[in-house]
Amino acid sequence: MALRIDAQDLGRRYGRQWIFRRLNYAFEFNSATAILGPNGAGKSTLLSILAGQLLPSEGVVHYEWEPSGKPLPVAEVPRQLAYCAPYLELPEDFTLLELLAFHTRLKPLRPGVSTADLVEIMYLHKARHQAVRTFSSGMKQRLKLGLALYAAAPLLLLDEPTTNLDAQGTAWYLEHVARVRDHGRVVIVSSNVPAEYDFCDAQVRITDFQ
């Protein structure tokens, strides 16, 4: 099933300072949207609200299944969500294979993709028995992206997805996000780096709501 997200008069403040306000936008299924703005503008805050991890100070986010229109309670959103962000930590004492076995019990992979396939997709075959703490920053980012991109989840949130990736890693990201953005998914990319979001159909500038 496909998911639709409708943000209505959304706002968030810290103390007396509004980060953004009166944000209205419908994130349609089978779409890719870029959330743009300078560092500190509130892009990650908006993603956290859309993920159901942070309450807005005003307004509401509606989640509904398409085409039925059946609402999805916000408490159920994490089950339908794949998220990659620099501030999300990995369980680094696990080996790669241990981490994948643990992670996929909670968040299955897309149909037709096995854990062995994902290891190859991420170019981490030689590191499959290594503890994740020994990975380079680029390897860890590729792992985070692989887990998010290939999760069987209709909502994909990517916050600064090429952090710690070199040019080759960025090309890898663009190749694989293109592969998985179909099948009714809602893809939302928070970024101020054009290469990260050039594939998006639409843009939301957070500064338009400040």
N, C-alpha and C positions, 0 to 999 in steps of 0.2 A: 504494500500500500504506500501511497505517496502522502507527504506531509505539507501543509501550508501553515505559515506563521504570519500573524497579523499584529503588528505593533501599533497601538492606538494611544496617541497623546503621551508618549513615553517620556519620562524625565528621571534624572538621578542627580542628587546633590549630596555633598559632604559638608556638614555644618550649614552655613548660609550660602555656600558657593554651589551654583548649579553647574554641573558638568555638561549636560545637554537637557533640552526641554522641548516639549510639543513635537516629538518625533513620531511621524506617522508613515508606516511603510508596510507593504505586504510582500513577504518573501514567498514567491510561488514555487510549487514543485517543478522539478526539471529546470531549475534556473541557477545561475551563479552570480552572486552580488558581491561587489567590493565595498568595504567600509573604509573610507579614506579620511585622513587628517593627520596633522603633525603629532609627534610624540607628546603624550600627556593630554591629548584632546578628549579622550574617553572612549576610544575604539575598543579596547579590551574590556572596559566596563560594560559597554553595550553587548559584547559577545557573552559575558558572564550572565547578563540578564536574559538574553535569548536562550542560553543554556539552562535556565532555571536555577542557577547557582547563586543569584543575587536578586533581591527584590528591587523593583523600581521605586523611586520616591513618589512618583505619580504615574498615572496611566496603567495600562494592562497589556499583556501579551496573550493572544489567543492562539492555540494550536488546534488544528483540526485535520482529520484524515480526508483525503480526496480519493474518489469523487463523492463519497458518502456525506461529507460535512460533519461527521461524528467528532465531537470534541475529544482532545487528548488532555487529560489532567496534567498540570505542570509537574506533579510528583512522578509521572511516568516518563517525562522527557529524557532523563538520563539513559534510559534503556534504548532510546531511539537515536542517541547522539554519539558521534565520533568527534573527538576534539584533539587538536594539536596546538600547543602553545609553548613558548620557551620556559614559562614558569611552572609547567606541569612536570613533576618528577617521575622518574622511572624507578622501580625496585632494583637497585643496582647490585644487590648481593646475589640475585638470580643469574644463572647463565642465560644466554639467549633462548635456548630451547625450553628451559624452565619458565622463563618469563612468558613465552608464547603459549605454553600449555596452560599456565595460570590465567593469562589475559583472555584467551579464547573461550574459556569456560564461562566467563562473564559477558564477553562481547564476541560472538561468533564471527567468522570471516564470511565474506561474500560467497555465494554459491559457486562452486567450481574452483575455489582457491583453498589449498591446504596449507598447513603451517610450513611444510617443506617447500611449497611453491613460494610462499612469502619470503622465506629465507633467501631463496634465489633472486626473487624480485628486488630485494633490498641489497643484494650483493654482499651478504653477510655469511655466506656458507663457511668460510674458513674460521669465522668467529663464533660458530654455533655453540661450542662448549666453553666459551670464555665467559667470565663474569662481566656483566654489563658495565660495572665500574671501571673496567680496563679499556672500554671503548673510547675512541676519540670523540670530540664534540660533534664532528660531522657524522660519525657513525650513529651516535645517539639520536641526532636529529633525523637521520634517515629512518631509524627504528620508530621513532615517534610518528613520523609521517606514514610509514608503511602500516602501522597499527590503525591509524585513523582512516587512511585512504581505502584500505581493503576490509574495513569492518562492514558487517551487514547492518548498516544504520542509514535511515533516510535523511538524517540531518548531519552535515559535515561542516564543522567550524575550524577554520585555520587562522591562527594568529601569528603574523610574521613568519610564514612557513619556511623561508629560506635562511633563517638565522643559523649561523655556523656552517652553512653550505658554501662550497666553492663553486666555480662556474660549472663544473661537471655535475655536482650535486644539484644545482639549480635546474640544469637541463633534465636531470632525472626526475625531479619534482614535477616539472611542466609536462613531461611525457606521461607520468602516471596519473596526475590529476585529470588530464584529458581522457584517460582510459576509464575513469570511474565516476565522472560527473553526470553520467546519464542515468537511466532507469528511475526517473522521477525524483532524484535526490535534490534537496535544497543545499547548495554550497554557498557558504559565506566566508569571505577572506578579509581579514583585517590587515591593512598594510599601508605603507607610504612608499613602497618600492614597485614601480610599474611592472617589472618582470614577474612579480608574484601574482598579479591579478589581470594581466592583459587578456586572458581568456574569458573574463567575466562579461555577462550580458548587460549588467547595470551597475551603477555606482551610487552610494549614499555618502555624502560629505557631512561628517559629524559637525563641522563648523557651521553648517547651515542651520543648526538647531541650538546655537549657543547665544 
